[in-house]
């Protein structure tokens, strides 16, 4: 667990999305039911193996690595045990039949280790289970049994078991290095994944799962509040229930950098942290980051159950691809979720032009009918009229049966999970930047954007949603709708206004065979007419709701949503420094329907904004204050993301502040010491700057200059081979190594022996 603590603020904003969509299937499956597969996988989890992994990693028992017996007494970066652990992990993965891959972590001299099982049906879509393997304290011994040999053990056992299965999705087993120094290993991997366009559907990061001091069987599931990340936490909770795993969850919304899941959040991937009851020190391991974090003090039954929870949840994800011989079809329910809505148009577009067996005695009336599966199994549901072809005629049964529900959710059919359901990213705003006309009878155009420059949509094939204007339905009415050419010109488009209710159902999609869109722009435009004279722009309240998007394979596409008008008057928003804290203050004059404020921050070196915390709204005029503890000098930008009760939001203006923090140098004890003839010297800079590292003898004379250059911030590692600047071996004796940067000087002593 990183030293970036997560226990000093209460979890206030916990957005929990629970979505159950039942796949209505009538007869026998072609392949095993995923629930049975998960039960089988759980049965294979070997508690003895889990214990042995931890014992080997924490120095309880020696381990043979490449034919030589070692004891891994520390896994801390800068010590030989860290490199030994890398070799140990590669050896274990090879034993399981996997090819281990190495990834260098910048200039730190350390490496990540990971392996993959390539998916058979969706190889481009990845699920990741991971843990960091470095530990603390910075010493030898540093057994790190709970933190984090426990997480490494669970990840290894997942790799051992899942190699025996042919899986539809690609699975990544990640072992990150240098987490304790600042998440450098996971940052390197997540950045690499983003740069090559990896589709990561979920990340389960395991960090410390071996301590249950009060015996309450509770664990923490950390989310950043985004729906896709929260859905992973909900999946764990459901798996614990489904498979009778005796643990209970505390959901924690905390978007700060306390473990490796944060690195994936930075790149826009859904991720969560699975950890013992660590938050707010509710059941804090007293041996955390000490030499007493040993296997002998772990709570093994809890550790075994937590390992099963992580592995079972991963298995529940990666085996969740149902296939059947026959299905029960209801005309118009093209996405087979039990009801007919605008989302069903997405499936018609996704399978446009496909053919398959026609239904016997097909009818478009609202009754269940048996259909043979097509070569693309789920396409038979999109054949709404049952004639064996998917085209524009299949839209008509959707309209005929609009809003109907066949009410079969209580039947025991296999669920098609939709935990990755899209988050709205549809931003409605007037075409005229100056606003809208206020006169009765005046018409104006609303544009609905998909994505923006910061968060563009990826692989968008189609999108369905509801534009809600119910709060102002007495003032405006929709009179015309059209799709733009953002997705092309040959599209499926659907609009169904209900001006009385103030809702407009919209759907637009490409057709089968077309290339999905990545980027941002105006997706749909709607013309509104003012039914009465408007008193001002605050009369208009618009929101996008029930949004769903997919790619060309029918997989959900992550997007976010926002509303147009938010009833909050922000009188001021300012920042100033107090010690090492940026103090933000803002004042509201009015708060109507406001849920709260997400505080976002961006450093000068960062392109994207980050959510750093949440402050609930008071509900009336109020003066707010928030303190952000910062560690680095430079320019900082802040803004407020103001949410209403529907989850829609708008932004405040940006504010900037220059932060100046004294440089901190950290110089570690060399290892080994005494040494002959080579030793490793490590140090950390909190800021990038010019630095020197020199070796002096006891008389203060310079023996060797190891470093004199501009260095990046973070951890650095150098070797001294015992030679002076002329290349001659230095005599045995005491030496001092001195680190200098930005006017500061740190010195330590070492001994060269012969």
RALIN-V710038 format. One record per residue. N is the residue number from 1. SS is DSSP state (@ for helix, = for strand, . for the rest). OMEGA is omega as a letter, one per 20 degrees, with the letter a starting at -180 (NA if undefined). Layout:
BEGIN
n=N ss=SS omega=OMEGA
n=N ss=SS omega=OMEGA
END
This chain:
BEGIN
n=1 ss=. omega=a
n=2 ss=. omega=r
n=3 ss=. omega=r
n=4 ss=. omega=a
n=5 ss=. omega=r
n=6 ss=. omega=a
n=7 ss=. omega=a
n=8 ss=. omega=r
n=9 ss=. omega=a
n=10 ss=. omega=r
n=11 ss=. omega=a
n=12 ss=. omega=a
n=13 ss=. omega=a
n=14 ss=. omega=r
n=15 ss=. omega=a
n=16 ss=. omega=r
n=17 ss=. omega=r
n=18 ss=. omega=a
n=19 ss=. omega=r
n=20 ss=. omega=r
n=21 ss=. omega=a
n=22 ss== omega=r
n=23 ss=. omega=a
n=24 ss=. omega=a
n=25 ss=. omega=a
n=26 ss=. omega=a
n=27 ss=. omega=a
n=28 ss=. omega=r
n=29 ss== omega=r
n=30 ss=. omega=a
n=31 ss=. omega=a
n=32 ss=. omega=r
n=33 ss=. omega=a
n=34 ss=@ omega=r
n=35 ss=@ omega=r
n=36 ss=@ omega=r
n=37 ss=@ omega=a
n=38 ss=@ omega=r
n=39 ss=@ omega=r
n=40 ss=@ omega=a
n=41 ss=@ omega=r
n=42 ss=@ omega=a
n=43 ss=@ omega=a
n=44 ss=@ omega=a
n=45 ss=. omega=a
n=46 ss=. omega=a
n=47 ss=@ omega=r
n=48 ss=@ omega=r
n=49 ss=@ omega=r
n=50 ss=@ omega=r
n=51 ss=@ omega=a
n=52 ss=@ omega=r
n=53 ss=@ omega=a
n=54 ss=@ omega=r
n=55 ss=@ omega=a
n=56 ss=@ omega=a
n=57 ss=@ omega=a
n=58 ss=. omega=r
n=59 ss=. omega=r
n=60 ss=. omega=r
n=61 ss=. omega=r
n=62 ss=. omega=a
n=63 ss== omega=r
n=64 ss== omega=r
n=65 ss== omega=a
n=66 ss=. omega=r
n=67 ss=. omega=r
n=68 ss== omega=a
n=69 ss== omega=r
n=70 ss== omega=r
n=71 ss=. omega=a
n=72 ss=. omega=a
n=73 ss=. omega=r
n=74 ss== omega=r
n=75 ss=. omega=a
n=76 ss=. omega=r
n=77 ss=. omega=a
n=78 ss=. omega=r
n=79 ss=. omega=a
n=80 ss=@ omega=a
n=81 ss=@ omega=r
n=82 ss=@ omega=r
n=83 ss=@ omega=r
n=84 ss=@ omega=r
n=85 ss=@ omega=r
n=86 ss=@ omega=r
n=87 ss=@ omega=r
n=88 ss=@ omega=a
n=89 ss=@ omega=r
n=90 ss=@ omega=r
n=91 ss=@ omega=a
n=92 ss=@ omega=a
n=93 ss=@ omega=r
n=94 ss=@ omega=r
n=95 ss=@ omega=a
n=96 ss=. omega=a
n=97 ss=. omega=a
n=98 ss=. omega=r
n=99 ss=. omega=a
n=100 ss=. omega=r
n=101 ss== omega=r
n=102 ss== omega=r
n=103 ss== omega=r
n=104 ss== omega=a
n=105 ss=. omega=r
n=106 ss=. omega=a
n=107 ss=. omega=a
n=108 ss=. omega=a
n=109 ss=. omega=r
n=110 ss=. omega=a
n=111 ss== omega=r
n=112 ss== omega=r
n=113 ss== omega=r
n=114 ss== omega=r
n=115 ss== omega=a
n=116 ss== omega=r
n=117 ss== omega=a
n=118 ss=. omega=a
n=119 ss=. omega=a
n=120 ss=. omega=a
n=121 ss=. omega=a
n=122 ss== omega=a
n=123 ss== omega=a
n=124 ss== omega=a
n=125 ss== omega=a
n=126 ss== omega=r
n=127 ss== omega=a
n=128 ss== omega=r
n=129 ss== omega=a
n=130 ss== omega=r
n=131 ss== omega=r
n=132 ss== omega=a
n=133 ss=. omega=r
n=134 ss=. omega=a
n=135 ss=. omega=r
n=136 ss=. omega=j
n=137 ss=. omega=r
n=138 ss=. omega=a
n=139 ss=. omega=r
n=140 ss=. omega=j
n=141 ss=. omega=r
n=142 ss== omega=a
n=143 ss=. omega=r
n=144 ss=. omega=a
n=145 ss=@ omega=r
n=146 ss=@ omega=a
n=147 ss=@ omega=j
n=148 ss=@ omega=r
n=149 ss=@ omega=r
n=150 ss=@ omega=r
n=151 ss=@ omega=r
n=152 ss=@ omega=a
n=153 ss=@ omega=r
n=154 ss=@ omega=r
n=155 ss=@ omega=r
n=156 ss=@ omega=a
n=157 ss=@ omega=r
n=158 ss=@ omega=r
n=159 ss=@ omega=a
n=160 ss=@ omega=a
n=161 ss=@ omega=a
n=162 ss=@ omega=r
n=163 ss=. omega=r
n=164 ss=. omega=a
n=165 ss=. omega=r
n=166 ss=. omega=a
n=167 ss=. omega=a
n=168 ss=. omega=a
n=169 ss== omega=r
n=170 ss== omega=r
n=171 ss== omega=r
n=172 ss== omega=r
n=173 ss== omega=a
n=174 ss== omega=r
n=175 ss== omega=a
n=176 ss== omega=r
n=177 ss=. omega=r
n=178 ss=. omega=r
n=179 ss=. omega=a
n=180 ss=. omega=a
n=181 ss=. omega=r
n=182 ss=. omega=r
n=183 ss=. omega=a
n=184 ss=@ omega=a
n=185 ss=@ omega=a
n=186 ss=@ omega=r
n=187 ss=@ omega=a
n=188 ss=@ omega=a
n=189 ss=@ omega=a
n=190 ss=@ omega=r
n=191 ss=@ omega=r
n=192 ss=@ omega=r
n=193 ss=@ omega=a
n=194 ss=@ omega=a
n=195 ss=@ omega=a
n=196 ss=. omega=r
n=197 ss=. omega=r
n=198 ss=. omega=r
n=199 ss== omega=r
n=200 ss== omega=a
n=201 ss== omega=r
n=202 ss== omega=r
n=203 ss== omega=r
n=204 ss== omega=a
n=205 ss== omega=a
n=206 ss== omega=a
n=207 ss=. omega=r
n=208 ss=. omega=a
n=209 ss=. omega=a
n=210 ss=. omega=a
n=211 ss=. omega=r
n=212 ss=. omega=a
n=213 ss=. omega=a
n=214 ss=. omega=r
n=215 ss=. omega=a
n=216 ss=. omega=r
n=217 ss=. omega=a
n=218 ss== omega=r
n=219 ss== omega=r
n=220 ss== omega=r
n=221 ss== omega=a
n=222 ss== omega=r
n=223 ss== omega=r
n=224 ss=. omega=a
n=225 ss=. omega=r
n=226 ss=. omega=a
n=227 ss=@ omega=a
n=228 ss=@ omega=r
n=229 ss=@ omega=r
n=230 ss=@ omega=a
n=231 ss=@ omega=r
n=232 ss=@ omega=r
n=233 ss=@ omega=r
n=234 ss=@ omega=r
n=235 ss=@ omega=r
n=236 ss=@ omega=a
n=237 ss=@ omega=a
n=238 ss=@ omega=r
n=239 ss=@ omega=r
n=240 ss=@ omega=r
n=241 ss=@ omega=a
n=242 ss=@ omega=a
n=243 ss=. omega=r
n=244 ss=. omega=r
n=245 ss=. omega=a
n=246 ss=. omega=r
n=247 ss=. omega=r
n=248 ss== omega=a
n=249 ss== omega=r
n=250 ss== omega=r
n=251 ss== omega=a
n=252 ss== omega=r
n=253 ss== omega=a
n=254 ss=. omega=a
n=255 ss=. omega=a
n=256 ss=. omega=a
n=257 ss=. omega=r
n=258 ss=. omega=r
n=259 ss=. omega=a
n=260 ss=. omega=r
n=261 ss=@ omega=a
n=262 ss=@ omega=a
n=263 ss=@ omega=r
n=264 ss=@ omega=r
n=265 ss=@ omega=a
n=266 ss=@ omega=a
n=267 ss=. omega=r
n=268 ss=. omega=a
n=269 ss=. omega=r
n=270 ss=. omega=a
n=271 ss== omega=r
n=272 ss== omega=r
n=273 ss== omega=r
n=274 ss== omega=a
n=275 ss== omega=r
n=276 ss== omega=a
n=277 ss=. omega=a
n=278 ss=. omega=a
n=279 ss=@ omega=a
n=280 ss=@ omega=a
n=281 ss=@ omega=a
n=282 ss=. omega=r
n=283 ss=. omega=a
n=284 ss=. omega=r
n=285 ss=. omega=a
n=286 ss=. omega=a
n=287 ss=. omega=r
n=288 ss=. omega=r
n=289 ss=. omega=r
n=290 ss=. omega=r
n=291 ss=. omega=r
n=292 ss=. omega=r
n=293 ss=. omega=a
n=294 ss=. omega=r
n=295 ss=@ omega=a
n=296 ss=@ omega=a
n=297 ss=@ omega=r
n=298 ss=. omega=r
n=299 ss=. omega=a
n=300 ss=@ omega=a
n=301 ss=@ omega=r
n=302 ss=@ omega=r
n=303 ss=@ omega=r
n=304 ss=@ omega=a
n=305 ss=@ omega=r
n=306 ss=@ omega=r
n=307 ss=@ omega=r
n=308 ss=@ omega=r
n=309 ss=@ omega=a
n=310 ss=@ omega=a
n=311 ss=@ omega=a
n=312 ss=@ omega=r
n=313 ss=@ omega=r
n=314 ss=@ omega=r
n=315 ss=@ omega=r
n=316 ss=@ omega=r
n=317 ss=@ omega=a
n=318 ss=@ omega=r
n=319 ss=. omega=a
n=320 ss=. omega=r
n=321 ss=. omega=a
n=322 ss=. omega=r
n=323 ss=. omega=a
n=324 ss== omega=r
n=325 ss=. omega=a
n=326 ss== omega=r
n=327 ss== omega=r
n=328 ss== omega=a
n=329 ss== omega=r
n=330 ss== omega=a
n=331 ss=. omega=r
n=332 ss=. omega=r
n=333 ss=. omega=a
n=334 ss=. omega=r
n=335 ss=. omega=r
n=336 ss=. omega=r
n=337 ss=. omega=r
n=338 ss=. omega=a
n=339 ss== omega=a
n=340 ss=. omega=a
n=341 ss=. omega=r
n=342 ss=. omega=a
n=343 ss=. omega=a
n=344 ss=@ omega=r
n=345 ss=@ omega=a
n=346 ss=@ omega=a
n=347 ss=@ omega=r
n=348 ss=@ omega=r
n=349 ss=@ omega=a
n=350 ss=@ omega=a
n=351 ss=. omega=a
n=352 ss=. omega=r
n=353 ss=. omega=r
n=354 ss=. omega=r
n=355 ss== omega=a
n=356 ss=. omega=a
n=357 ss=. omega=r
n=358 ss=. omega=r
n=359 ss=. omega=r
n=360 ss=. omega=r
n=361 ss=. omega=a
n=362 ss=. omega=r
n=363 ss=. omega=r
n=364 ss=. omega=r
n=365 ss=. omega=a
n=366 ss=. omega=r
n=367 ss=. omega=r
n=368 ss== omega=a
n=369 ss== omega=r
n=370 ss== omega=r
n=371 ss== omega=r
n=372 ss== omega=r
n=373 ss=. omega=r
n=374 ss=. omega=r
n=375 ss=. omega=r
n=376 ss=. omega=a
n=377 ss=. omega=a
n=378 ss=. omega=a
n=379 ss=@ omega=a
n=380 ss=@ omega=r
n=381 ss=@ omega=a
n=382 ss=@ omega=r
n=383 ss=. omega=a
n=384 ss=. omega=a
n=385 ss=. omega=r
n=386 ss=. omega=a
n=387 ss=. omega=r
n=388 ss=. omega=r
n=389 ss== omega=r
n=390 ss=. omega=r
n=391 ss=. omega=a
n=392 ss=. omega=r
n=393 ss=. omega=a
n=394 ss=@ omega=r
n=395 ss=@ omega=a
n=396 ss=@ omega=r
n=397 ss=@ omega=r
n=398 ss=@ omega=r
n=399 ss=@ omega=a
n=400 ss=@ omega=a
n=401 ss=. omega=a
n=402 ss=. omega=r
n=403 ss=. omega=a
n=404 ss=. omega=a
n=405 ss== omega=a
n=406 ss=. omega=r
n=407 ss=. omega=a
n=408 ss=. omega=a
n=409 ss=. omega=a
n=410 ss=. omega=r
n=411 ss=. omega=a
n=412 ss=. omega=r
n=413 ss=. omega=a
n=414 ss=. omega=r
n=415 ss== omega=r
n=416 ss=. omega=a
n=417 ss=. omega=r
n=418 ss=. omega=a
n=419 ss=. omega=r
n=420 ss=. omega=r
n=421 ss=. omega=a
n=422 ss=. omega=r
n=423 ss=. omega=a
n=424 ss=. omega=r
n=425 ss=. omega=a
n=426 ss== omega=a
n=427 ss== omega=r
n=428 ss== omega=r
n=429 ss== omega=a
n=430 ss== omega=r
n=431 ss=. omega=r
n=432 ss=. omega=a
n=433 ss=. omega=a
n=434 ss=. omega=r
n=435 ss=. omega=a
n=436 ss=. omega=r
n=437 ss=. omega=a
n=438 ss=. omega=a
n=439 ss=. omega=r
n=440 ss=. omega=a
n=441 ss=. omega=a
n=442 ss=. omega=r
n=443 ss== omega=r
n=444 ss== omega=a
n=445 ss== omega=r
n=446 ss== omega=r
n=447 ss== omega=r
n=448 ss== omega=a
n=449 ss== omega=r
n=450 ss== omega=r
n=451 ss=. omega=r
n=452 ss=. omega=a
n=453 ss=. omega=a
n=454 ss=. omega=a
n=455 ss=. omega=r
n=456 ss=. omega=r
n=457 ss== omega=a
n=458 ss== omega=r
n=459 ss== omega=r
n=460 ss== omega=r
n=461 ss=. omega=r
n=462 ss== omega=a
n=463 ss== omega=r
n=464 ss== omega=a
n=465 ss== omega=r
n=466 ss== omega=r
n=467 ss== omega=a
n=468 ss== omega=r
n=469 ss=. omega=a
n=470 ss=@ omega=a
n=471 ss=@ omega=r
n=472 ss=@ omega=a
n=473 ss=. omega=r
n=474 ss=. omega=a
n=475 ss=. omega=a
n=476 ss== omega=r
n=477 ss== omega=r
n=478 ss== omega=a
n=479 ss== omega=r
n=480 ss== omega=r
n=481 ss== omega=r
n=482 ss== omega=r
n=483 ss== omega=r
n=484 ss=. omega=r
n=485 ss=. omega=a
n=486 ss=. omega=r
n=487 ss=. omega=a
n=488 ss=. omega=a
n=489 ss=. omega=r
n=490 ss=. omega=a
n=491 ss=. omega=r
n=492 ss== omega=a
n=493 ss== omega=a
n=494 ss== omega=r
n=495 ss== omega=r
n=496 ss== omega=a
n=497 ss== omega=r
n=498 ss== omega=a
n=499 ss=. omega=r
n=500 ss=. omega=a
n=501 ss=. omega=a
n=502 ss=. omega=r
n=503 ss== omega=r
n=504 ss== omega=r
n=505 ss== omega=a
n=506 ss== omega=r
n=507 ss== omega=r
n=508 ss== omega=a
n=509 ss== omega=r
n=510 ss=. omega=r
n=511 ss=. omega=a
n=512 ss=. omega=r
n=513 ss=. omega=r
n=514 ss=. omega=a
n=515 ss=. omega=a
n=516 ss=. omega=a
n=517 ss== omega=r
n=518 ss== omega=a
n=519 ss== omega=r
n=520 ss=. omega=r
n=521 ss== omega=a
n=522 ss== omega=a
n=523 ss== omega=a
n=524 ss== omega=r
n=525 ss== omega=a
n=526 ss== omega=r
n=527 ss== omega=r
n=528 ss== omega=r
n=529 ss== omega=r
n=530 ss== omega=r
n=531 ss=. omega=r
n=532 ss=. omega=r
n=533 ss=. omega=r
n=534 ss=. omega=r
n=535 ss=. omega=a
n=536 ss=. omega=a
n=537 ss=@ omega=r
n=538 ss=@ omega=r
n=539 ss=@ omega=a
n=540 ss=. omega=r
n=541 ss=. omega=a
n=542 ss=. omega=r
n=543 ss== omega=r
n=544 ss== omega=a
n=545 ss== omega=r
n=546 ss== omega=a
n=547 ss== omega=r
n=548 ss== omega=r
n=549 ss== omega=a
n=550 ss== omega=r
n=551 ss=. omega=a
n=552 ss=. omega=r
n=553 ss=. omega=a
n=554 ss=. omega=r
n=555 ss=. omega=r
n=556 ss== omega=r
n=557 ss=. omega=a
n=558 ss=. omega=r
n=559 ss=. omega=a
n=560 ss=. omega=a
n=561 ss=. omega=r
n=562 ss=. omega=r
n=563 ss== omega=a
n=564 ss=. omega=a
n=565 ss=. omega=r
n=566 ss=. omega=a
n=567 ss=. omega=r
n=568 ss== omega=r
n=569 ss== omega=a
n=570 ss== omega=a
n=571 ss== omega=a
n=572 ss== omega=r
n=573 ss== omega=a
n=574 ss== omega=r
n=575 ss== omega=r
n=576 ss== omega=a
n=577 ss== omega=r
n=578 ss== omega=a
n=579 ss=. omega=r
n=580 ss=. omega=a
n=581 ss== omega=r
n=582 ss== omega=a
n=583 ss== omega=r
n=584 ss== omega=r
n=585 ss== omega=r
n=586 ss== omega=a
n=587 ss== omega=r
n=588 ss== omega=r
n=589 ss== omega=a
n=590 ss== omega=r
n=591 ss== omega=r
n=592 ss=. omega=r
n=593 ss=. omega=a
n=594 ss== omega=a
n=595 ss== omega=a
n=596 ss== omega=a
n=597 ss== omega=r
n=598 ss== omega=a
n=599 ss== omega=a
n=600 ss== omega=a
n=601 ss== omega=r
n=602 ss== omega=r
n=603 ss== omega=a
n=604 ss=. omega=a
n=605 ss=. omega=a
n=606 ss=. omega=r
n=607 ss=. omega=a
n=608 ss=. omega=r
n=609 ss=. omega=r
n=610 ss== omega=r
n=611 ss== omega=a
n=612 ss== omega=r
n=613 ss== omega=a
n=614 ss== omega=r
n=615 ss== omega=a
n=616 ss== omega=r
n=617 ss=. omega=r
n=618 ss=. omega=a
n=619 ss=. omega=r
n=620 ss=. omega=r
n=621 ss=. omega=a
n=622 ss== omega=r
n=623 ss== omega=a
n=624 ss== omega=r
n=625 ss== omega=r
n=626 ss== omega=r
n=627 ss== omega=r
n=628 ss== omega=r
n=629 ss== omega=a
n=630 ss=. omega=a
n=631 ss=. omega=a
n=632 ss=. omega=r
n=633 ss=. omega=r
n=634 ss== omega=r
n=635 ss== omega=r
n=636 ss== omega=r
n=637 ss== omega=r
n=638 ss== omega=r
n=639 ss== omega=r
n=640 ss== omega=r
n=641 ss== omega=a
n=642 ss== omega=a
n=643 ss== omega=r
n=644 ss== omega=a
n=645 ss=. omega=r
n=646 ss=. omega=a
n=647 ss=. omega=r
n=648 ss=. omega=a
n=649 ss== omega=r
n=650 ss== omega=a
n=651 ss== omega=r
n=652 ss=. omega=r
n=653 ss=. omega=r
n=654 ss=. omega=r
n=655 ss== omega=a
n=656 ss== omega=r
n=657 ss== omega=r
n=658 ss== omega=a
n=659 ss== omega=r
n=660 ss=. omega=a
n=661 ss=. omega=r
n=662 ss=. omega=r
n=663 ss=. omega=r
n=664 ss=. omega=r
n=665 ss== omega=r
n=666 ss== omega=r
n=667 ss== omega=a
n=668 ss=. omega=r
n=669 ss=. omega=r
n=670 ss=. omega=r
n=671 ss== omega=i
n=672 ss=. omega=r
n=673 ss=. omega=i
n=674 ss=. omega=a
n=675 ss== omega=r
n=676 ss=. omega=i
n=677 ss=. omega=a
n=678 ss=. omega=r
n=679 ss== omega=a
n=680 ss== omega=r
n=681 ss== omega=a
n=682 ss== omega=r
n=683 ss== omega=r
n=684 ss== omega=r
n=685 ss== omega=r
n=686 ss=. omega=r
n=687 ss=. omega=r
n=688 ss=. omega=r
n=689 ss== omega=r
n=690 ss== omega=a
n=691 ss== omega=r
n=692 ss== omega=r
n=693 ss== omega=a
n=694 ss== omega=r
n=695 ss== omega=r
n=696 ss== omega=r
n=697 ss== omega=a
n=698 ss=. omega=r
n=699 ss=. omega=r
n=700 ss=. omega=r
n=701 ss=. omega=r
n=702 ss== omega=a
n=703 ss== omega=a
n=704 ss== omega=r
n=705 ss== omega=a
n=706 ss== omega=a
n=707 ss== omega=r
n=708 ss== omega=a
n=709 ss== omega=r
n=710 ss== omega=a
n=711 ss== omega=r
n=712 ss=. omega=r
n=713 ss=. omega=r
n=714 ss== omega=a
n=715 ss== omega=r
n=716 ss== omega=a
n=717 ss== omega=r
n=718 ss== omega=r
n=719 ss== omega=r
n=720 ss== omega=a
n=721 ss=. omega=r
n=722 ss=. omega=a
n=723 ss== omega=r
n=724 ss=. omega=a
n=725 ss=. omega=r
n=726 ss=. omega=r
n=727 ss=. omega=a
n=728 ss=. omega=r
n=729 ss== omega=r
n=730 ss=. omega=r
n=731 ss=. omega=r
n=732 ss=. omega=r
n=733 ss== omega=a
n=734 ss== omega=r
n=735 ss== omega=r
n=736 ss== omega=r
n=737 ss== omega=a
n=738 ss== omega=r
n=739 ss== omega=r
n=740 ss== omega=r
n=741 ss== omega=r
n=742 ss=. omega=r
n=743 ss=. omega=r
n=744 ss== omega=a
n=745 ss== omega=r
n=746 ss== omega=a
n=747 ss== omega=r
n=748 ss== omega=a
n=749 ss== omega=r
n=750 ss== omega=a
n=751 ss== omega=r
n=752 ss== omega=r
n=753 ss=. omega=r
n=754 ss=. omega=NA
END
